[in-house]
Amino acid sequence: MKRLLFLVVLGTLALSSSSCDASPAAATVNGVEISQSTLNGDLNQLASNSYALCASEIMQGGTISVAGVGTTSDGSTNAVTTTVAANELQSLIVDELYRQALTRHGATVTTADVEAATVDYRNQLSLASQNGTPCGLPASTLLDRLPDGFIQAQATALASQEKLAQTIGKVDVSTGALMSYYDNHLSSFNQPCLNLIVATSSAAAQAIHNAVAIGATFAEASQMSGVASNSPTDGEAPCVAPSAVTSTFGAQIATTIDALADGQLASPIPWTETSTATQYWLVVQMRGHNLVPFEQAESSIRTGLLTQSGAITDAETEVSRSARSSSVNVDPRYGTWSAAKGLSVPASPPAKFVPNPSANQPAPSSSPLGLGSGPSGGSGG
């Protein structure tokens, strides 16, 4: 997904909500116009819908300060920073470069492609929200509250990227191919479900193990002394992919856990938590296994094949290369375009576009922009 690349905050731009747009194009890409109303529609959505803003912050990896530092001439706060406007316009330009690359390859995004990308976007947003969301909502709640048009725009942009990757990399992501992969890699989708207590000492771990062995439940044992604060609640860990066990505990411990039969209790296992170098002991029981149905695994298989094959990277490379030979013209209020840096905010926005110049913040040093991939959130013109 495309990251928002933060630029300097130099001013604010007033937004127009008019559906009739006779103003010059915000940008043209090889003669194809990106209208002012298209850009304003995207910016207005970010400025007015907290859920769309929250989702954009999650996927783009940081806080987006949408509200302008000043106000419009009529006292309205309907303004956005030049930073946000430039980044949103850059996303629309990159989206157009992807569409034109697809045309060169004779490929077309179908309704089915957008439907698949919709699932992929929702899954990616959920994965990116595992440690919480900026708006404090669970990912499932946030997804339910996102405007349909916002999700459609994200999915459409993502579909173009996935389609170009499929075309360039000749990666088969048809349902049949994905089912074949699933059938041949069932062990990867057979999630271990663990009862787990992390103990602070070998003696505590052995006492907890002995209590479980003679009939105590893990919920009961989790209340014993010597239980570490990073133990799962009630000693019950969620069912996870085998790779998650490996990444958490290391390959050797993961192998020991994988060998447990359903219901089997392991002897205490020493474990060093790598980020803090703290020594713990694990009391583990294989509660059971959960085979993820193909319908739930389909999206991860598709995105995994596109990523691991290098097709996504190849598509990004082609678009970056084509940008160097493309004619991209940008309305000067949003900055200047170069294939190497993308869209750079002007050192000083044209005065007529700055609602309150005195509110501008001093400009820190600028950093270059790249042409990363990902949906822009464009809402259409």
C-alpha positions as CSV (number, residue, x, y, z in Angstrom):
1,M,0.0,0.0,0.0
2,K,1.2,3.5,-0.7
3,R,2.6,5.4,2.2
4,L,1.9,9.0,2.8
5,L,5.3,10.7,2.4
6,F,5.3,13.8,4.6
7,L,6.5,17.1,3.2
8,V,6.9,20.5,4.8
9,V,3.9,22.3,6.1
10,L,3.9,25.6,4.4
11,G,0.4,26.8,4.1
12,T,-3.2,25.9,3.6
13,L,-5.4,25.6,0.5
14,A,-9.1,26.3,0.5
15,L,-11.3,23.5,-0.7
16,S,-14.2,23.8,-3.1
17,S,-17.1,21.4,-2.9
18,S,-18.7,22.4,-6.2
19,S,-19.6,19.5,-8.5
20,C,-19.3,21.7,-11.6
21,D,-15.6,22.3,-12.2
22,A,-14.5,24.8,-14.8
23,S,-11.2,25.4,-13.2
24,P,-7.9,24.3,-14.7
25,A,-6.9,20.6,-14.1
26,A,-5.1,19.9,-10.9
27,A,-2.7,17.9,-13.1
28,T,-2.3,16.2,-16.5
29,V,-0.6,13.0,-17.1
30,N,0.4,12.4,-20.7
31,G,-2.6,14.6,-21.7
32,V,-5.1,12.9,-19.3
33,E,-6.6,15.4,-16.9
34,I,-7.0,14.9,-13.1
35,S,-9.7,17.5,-12.4
36,Q,-9.7,19.9,-9.6
37,S,-13.1,18.5,-8.5
38,T,-11.6,15.0,-8.3
39,L,-8.8,16.2,-6.0
40,N,-11.2,18.3,-3.9
41,G,-13.6,15.4,-3.6
42,D,-10.8,13.3,-2.1
43,L,-9.6,16.1,0.2
44,N,-13.1,16.9,1.4
45,Q,-13.6,13.3,2.3
46,L,-10.5,13.2,4.4
47,A,-11.4,16.5,6.0
48,S,-15.0,15.6,6.8
49,N,-15.0,11.9,7.5
50,S,-13.0,10.8,10.5
51,Y,-13.2,7.1,9.6
52,A,-11.7,7.7,6.1
53,L,-9.0,9.7,7.7
54,C,-8.3,7.0,10.3
55,A,-8.1,4.3,7.6
56,S,-5.7,6.5,5.6
57,E,-3.5,7.1,8.6
58,I,-3.3,3.4,9.2
59,M,-2.4,2.5,5.7
60,Q,0.0,5.4,5.2
61,G,1.9,4.9,8.4
62,G,1.5,8.2,10.3
63,T,-0.7,11.0,11.4
64,I,-2.3,13.1,8.7
65,S,-2.9,16.8,9.8
66,V,-5.7,17.5,7.4
67,A,-7.1,20.7,8.9
68,G,-5.4,23.8,7.5
69,V,-3.2,25.9,9.8
70,G,-5.2,28.9,8.8
71,T,-8.8,29.6,7.7
72,T,-10.3,30.6,4.4
73,S,-11.0,34.2,3.7
74,D,-14.6,33.9,4.8
75,G,-13.6,32.5,8.2
76,S,-14.4,28.9,7.3
77,T,-12.0,26.2,8.4
78,N,-12.6,24.3,5.2
79,A,-8.9,24.2,4.3
80,V,-6.2,21.6,4.2
81,T,-2.4,21.8,4.4
82,T,-0.4,22.0,1.2
83,T,1.3,18.9,2.4
84,V,-1.9,16.8,2.4
85,A,-3.1,18.3,-0.9
86,A,0.2,17.6,-2.6
87,N,0.4,14.0,-1.4
88,E,-3.2,13.3,-2.4
89,L,-2.5,14.7,-5.9
90,Q,0.7,12.7,-6.2
91,S,-1.4,9.5,-5.4
92,L,-3.8,10.4,-8.1
93,I,-0.9,10.9,-10.6
94,V,0.6,7.5,-9.7
95,D,-2.8,5.9,-10.1
96,E,-3.1,7.4,-13.6
97,L,0.4,6.1,-14.4
98,Y,-0.7,2.6,-13.4
99,R,-3.8,2.8,-15.6
100,Q,-1.7,3.9,-18.6
101,A,0.8,1.1,-18.0
102,L,-2.1,-1.4,-18.0
103,T,-3.2,0.1,-21.3
104,R,0.2,-0.4,-22.8
105,H,0.1,-4.1,-21.8
106,G,-3.4,-4.5,-23.3
107,A,-4.8,-5.3,-19.8
108,T,-8.0,-4.2,-18.3
109,V,-9.2,-4.1,-14.7
110,T,-12.4,-6.1,-14.4
111,T,-15.2,-6.1,-11.9
112,A,-13.9,-9.3,-10.5
113,D,-10.4,-7.7,-10.1
114,V,-12.0,-4.9,-8.1
115,E,-14.0,-7.3,-6.0
116,A,-10.8,-9.3,-5.2
117,A,-8.9,-6.1,-4.4
118,T,-11.7,-5.0,-2.1
119,V,-11.1,-8.2,0.0
120,D,-7.4,-7.6,-0.1
121,Y,-7.8,-3.9,1.0
122,R,-10.0,-4.9,4.0
123,N,-7.5,-7.7,5.0
124,Q,-4.5,-5.3,4.7
125,L,-6.3,-2.7,6.8
126,S,-7.1,-5.3,9.4
127,L,-3.5,-6.6,9.5
128,A,-2.2,-3.0,9.8
129,S,-4.5,-2.4,12.7
130,Q,-3.4,-5.4,14.9
131,N,-1.8,-3.0,17.4
132,G,-4.7,-0.6,17.4
133,T,-6.0,2.2,15.3
134,P,-5.4,6.0,15.6
135,C,-9.2,6.5,16.2
136,G,-9.4,3.9,18.9
137,L,-11.8,1.6,17.0
138,P,-11.3,-2.1,16.4
139,A,-10.5,-2.8,12.8
140,S,-13.8,-4.6,12.3
141,T,-15.8,-1.6,13.5
142,L,-13.7,0.9,11.5
143,L,-14.3,-1.2,8.3
144,D,-18.1,-1.2,9.0
145,R,-18.1,2.6,9.2
146,L,-16.0,3.4,6.2
147,P,-18.0,5.1,3.4
148,D,-18.7,2.6,0.5
149,G,-17.2,5.1,-2.0
150,F,-14.0,5.3,0.0
151,I,-13.5,1.5,0.0
152,Q,-14.4,1.4,-3.7
153,A,-11.8,4.0,-4.5
154,Q,-9.1,2.2,-2.4
155,A,-10.0,-1.2,-4.1
156,T,-10.0,0.3,-7.6
157,A,-6.5,1.7,-7.2
158,L,-5.2,-1.5,-5.6
159,A,-6.8,-3.5,-8.4
160,S,-4.8,-1.6,-11.0
161,Q,-1.6,-2.4,-9.1
162,E,-2.4,-6.0,-8.7
163,K,-3.5,-6.4,-12.3
164,L,-0.3,-4.8,-13.6
165,A,1.7,-7.1,-11.3
166,Q,-0.2,-10.2,-12.6
167,T,0.4,-9.1,-16.2
168,I,4.1,-8.3,-15.9
169,G,4.9,-11.2,-13.7
170,K,2.7,-13.6,-15.5
171,V,1.4,-14.7,-12.1
172,D,-1.8,-16.9,-12.2
173,V,-4.1,-15.8,-9.4
174,S,-7.2,-17.4,-10.8
175,T,-9.5,-19.2,-8.2
176,G,-8.3,-22.5,-9.6
177,A,-4.6,-21.6,-9.1
178,L,-5.2,-20.3,-5.6
179,M,-7.1,-23.4,-4.6
180,S,-4.3,-25.6,-6.0
181,Y,-1.8,-23.7,-3.8
182,Y,-4.0,-24.0,-0.8
183,D,-4.4,-27.8,-1.3
184,N,-0.6,-28.2,-1.6
185,H,0.2,-26.1,1.4
186,L,-2.5,-27.2,3.9
187,S,0.0,-27.3,6.8
188,S,0.5,-23.5,6.4
189,F,-3.2,-23.0,7.0
190,N,-3.6,-25.4,9.9
191,Q,-3.3,-23.0,12.8
192,P,-2.1,-24.2,16.2
193,C,-4.4,-23.1,19.1
194,L,-2.3,-23.0,22.3
195,N,-3.0,-22.9,26.0
196,L,0.0,-20.9,27.1
197,I,1.4,-19.4,30.3
198,V,4.7,-17.4,30.4
199,A,6.4,-17.9,33.7
200,T,9.2,-15.8,35.3
201,S,11.2,-18.6,36.6
202,S,11.9,-22.3,36.1
203,A,10.4,-23.1,39.5
204,A,7.2,-21.2,38.8
205,A,6.9,-22.8,35.4
206,Q,7.3,-26.3,36.9
207,A,4.7,-25.6,39.6
208,I,2.2,-24.3,37.0
209,H,2.9,-27.3,34.8
210,N,2.3,-29.7,37.7
211,A,-0.9,-28.0,38.6
212,V,-2.3,-28.4,35.1
213,A,-1.0,-31.9,34.9
214,I,-3.2,-32.9,37.8
215,G,-6.3,-31.2,36.6
216,A,-6.1,-27.4,37.0
217,T,-7.3,-25.4,34.0
218,F,-5.0,-22.9,32.4
219,A,-7.4,-20.1,33.5
220,E,-6.9,-21.3,37.1
221,A,-3.1,-21.8,36.7
222,S,-2.8,-18.3,35.2
223,Q,-3.6,-16.9,38.6
224,M,-0.7,-18.7,40.3
225,S,2.5,-16.8,41.4
226,G,5.3,-16.4,38.9
227,V,3.1,-15.7,35.9
228,A,4.6,-13.0,33.7
229,S,2.6,-10.0,32.6
230,N,2.9,-10.9,28.9
231,S,1.0,-14.2,29.4
232,P,-2.3,-14.4,27.4
233,T,-5.4,-13.7,29.4
234,D,-6.6,-16.8,31.2
235,G,-3.7,-18.7,29.6
236,E,-5.5,-19.0,26.3
237,A,-3.7,-17.8,23.2
238,P,-5.6,-17.3,19.9
239,C,-5.2,-19.6,17.0
240,V,-2.4,-18.3,14.8
241,A,-0.5,-19.3,11.7
242,P,2.5,-21.6,12.3
243,S,4.7,-18.9,11.0
244,A,3.5,-16.6,13.8
245,V,4.7,-19.2,16.4
246,T,8.1,-19.3,14.7
247,S,8.5,-15.5,14.6
248,T,7.5,-15.2,18.2
249,F,9.5,-18.0,19.8
250,G,12.0,-19.0,17.2
251,A,12.3,-22.1,15.0
252,Q,13.5,-24.5,17.7
253,I,10.7,-23.9,20.1
254,A,8.2,-23.8,17.2
255,T,9.3,-27.2,16.2
256,T,8.8,-28.5,19.7
257,I,5.3,-27.0,19.9
258,D,4.4,-28.2,16.4
259,A,5.1,-31.8,17.5
260,L,2.5,-31.7,20.3
261,A,-0.6,-33.7,19.7
262,D,-4.0,-32.1,20.5
263,G,-4.4,-32.0,24.2
264,Q,-0.7,-32.7,24.9
265,L,1.1,-30.7,27.6
266,A,4.8,-30.0,27.1
267,S,7.4,-29.8,29.8
268,P,8.4,-26.2,30.7
269,I,10.4,-24.7,27.8
270,P,13.0,-22.0,28.4
271,W,12.5,-18.9,26.1
272,T,14.5,-15.7,25.8
273,E,12.3,-12.8,24.7
274,T,14.6,-11.2,22.1
275,S,13.5,-7.5,22.3
276,T,14.3,-7.3,26.0
277,A,16.7,-10.3,26.4
278,T,14.5,-11.4,29.3
279,Q,14.5,-15.1,30.3
280,Y,11.1,-16.8,30.6
281,W,9.7,-20.3,30.7
282,L,6.7,-21.4,28.7
283,V,4.0,-23.8,29.9
284,V,2.3,-24.9,26.7
285,Q,-0.5,-27.3,25.8
286,M,-1.8,-27.9,22.3
287,R,-5.4,-27.0,22.7
288,G,-6.2,-28.1,19.2
289,H,-5.8,-27.0,15.5
290,N,-7.9,-24.8,13.3
291,L,-7.8,-25.3,9.6
292,V,-8.4,-22.0,7.9
293,P,-11.0,-22.4,5.1
294,F,-9.9,-21.6,1.6
295,E,-12.4,-18.7,1.4
296,Q,-10.6,-17.0,4.3
297,A,-7.1,-17.8,3.0
298,E,-7.7,-16.8,-0.6
299,S,-6.8,-13.2,-0.2
300,S,-3.5,-13.9,1.7
301,I,-2.5,-16.5,-0.9
302,R,-3.2,-14.0,-3.8
303,T,-1.2,-11.2,-2.2
304,G,1.5,-13.6,-1.1
305,L,2.0,-14.9,-4.6
306,L,2.2,-11.5,-6.1
307,T,4.6,-10.3,-3.5
308,Q,6.9,-13.3,-3.2
309,S,7.2,-13.7,-7.0
310,G,8.6,-10.1,-7.2
311,A,5.7,-9.1,-9.5
312,I,4.6,-6.2,-7.2
313,T,8.1,-4.8,-7.2
314,D,8.4,-5.3,-11.0
315,A,5.2,-3.4,-11.5
316,E,6.4,-0.5,-9.3
317,T,9.7,-0.4,-11.2
318,E,7.9,-0.2,-14.6
319,V,5.7,2.6,-13.4
320,S,8.7,4.5,-12.0
321,R,10.5,4.0,-15.3
322,S,7.5,5.2,-17.3
323,A,7.2,8.3,-15.1
324,R,10.6,9.5,-16.3
325,S,9.4,9.6,-19.9
326,S,5.9,10.9,-19.1
327,S,4.6,14.4,-19.5
328,V,3.2,15.4,-16.1
329,N,2.0,19.0,-15.5
330,V,0.8,20.2,-12.1
331,D,-1.1,23.2,-11.0
332,P,1.6,25.4,-9.3
333,R,-0.4,25.7,-6.1
334,Y,0.4,22.1,-5.4
335,G,4.1,22.3,-6.2
336,T,6.3,20.9,-8.9
337,W,6.6,17.4,-10.3
338,S,9.7,15.4,-11.1
339,A,10.0,11.7,-11.8
340,A,12.8,11.4,-9.3
341,K,11.1,13.2,-6.4
342,G,7.5,13.1,-7.3
343,L,5.4,16.1,-6.2
344,S,7.3,18.7,-4.1
345,V,5.5,21.3,-2.2
346,P,6.4,24.8,-3.4
347,A,8.7,26.8,-1.2
348,S,6.0,29.4,-0.9
349,P,2.4,28.7,-2.2
350,P,1.0,31.3,-4.6
351,A,-0.3,34.0,-2.3
352,K,-3.9,33.9,-3.7
353,F,-4.2,30.3,-2.6
354,V,-3.0,30.9,1.0
355,P,-6.1,31.7,3.2
356,N,-3.9,33.0,6.1
357,P,-0.3,33.4,5.3
358,S,0.6,34.5,8.8
359,A,-0.4,31.1,10.2
360,N,2.2,29.3,8.1
361,Q,4.7,27.3,10.0
362,P,8.5,27.6,9.3
363,A,9.6,25.1,6.8
364,P,11.9,22.2,8.0
365,S,14.2,20.6,5.5
366,S,12.4,18.7,2.7
367,S,12.8,15.0,2.0
368,P,12.4,13.5,-1.5
369,L,9.3,11.7,-2.6
370,G,9.3,8.3,-4.2
371,L,6.8,6.5,-6.4
372,G,5.7,3.8,-4.0
373,S,2.6,1.7,-4.9
374,G,-0.8,1.6,-3.3
375,P,-4.3,2.9,-3.5
376,S,-4.7,6.7,-3.3
377,G,-8.2,7.0,-1.9
378,G,-9.2,8.8,-5.1
379,S,-13.0,9.3,-5.1
380,G,-13.4,10.0,-8.8
381,G,-14.3,13.2,-10.6
